[in-house]
Each structure stands twice: as C-alpha cells, then as structure tokens.
Amino acid sequence: MTTATKSVDVHVPITTAYNQWTQFEEFPKFMDDVESVRQLDDRHLHWTVKIAGVKREFDAEITEQHPDERIAWRSTGGTDQAGVVTFHKLDNDNTRVTLQLDMEPEGMVETVADKSGIVSRAAERDMENFKQFIEERGLASGAWRGDVPREG
C-alpha cells in the first residue's frame, strides 16, 4: 500500500475550503487524474480516474465527515483506495488542508509508476491545483454541511 500525505495552506476561511471539498463532482477541475466523480447519495461516490495511462472506475463510501474538520472515505469495489482530508484553521482567512491518500497499485504499469513516486507527486500537484482553484474563486461553488459519524 502506498501512502501520500500532502498539505497546502489556502488563503480562504476554513468553511470555504471545506465547503468546496464537499463538491466532489468538481474534483476534475483541480485533480488531473480524476476524469469524473458522480455523487450517488450522501455517502456514496462513483469515480473514474486515469493513473499512469490506466483508466479505472470504482465506488467509494464516505466513512466519516464532520463540517470544517474532516472527510474520510474508502473504496468499496475496484481500486483499493482510502483517504482523509482534514481542515485546520490558521486564522480567520487562512486554512491548512491536509490530504492523506492510501492506494494499492494494480498491475505492472501502476506498480512501476508507484515506485517512481507518481502517487505522491499527483497528490502534491492536486493540492496545489486546489489552492489555485479555491483562491481564484474566493468562495465555494456549493456546500454540504451534513455530518457522517464514523461507524463501529
């Protein structure tokens, strides 16, 4: 399993950063390897990604979500992936967003790409893209403020 952890400080209030991150269907606007995300309901998503030239589709479940704090998920079929994004208020106008992504490479192409650090570089690029995306907008394109408690 490969783990990548990347943080970025964004010049927007914590609520703005969090609200934008709840707009999963807009991920392709700042995540280069994500072709589409379809939100099926409050807890379930269908992803289409292309990593190292290999297209994958998988379903994911939001396992925990707390406004202005964190969103955690795990895949439920297909690609073996899990992650969490956390939000930390630096001051009224600045927020640290930290992404931790765990992914199991599939097949030889992804294994070779993984050994070259592609997951870590992609996470870093996506976080920088998010920073540019949200700072240029200045406000979120939508929001979901519901709470999903961790099960178990």
Secondary structure, 3 states (H helix, E strand, C coil): CEEEEEEEEECCCHHHHHHHHCCHHHHHHCCCCEEEEEECCCCEEEEEEEECCEEEEEEEEEEEEECCCEEEEEEEECCCEEEEEEEEEEECCEEEEEEEEEECCCHHHHHHHHHCCHHHHHHHHHHHHHHHHHHHHCCCCCCCCCCECCCC
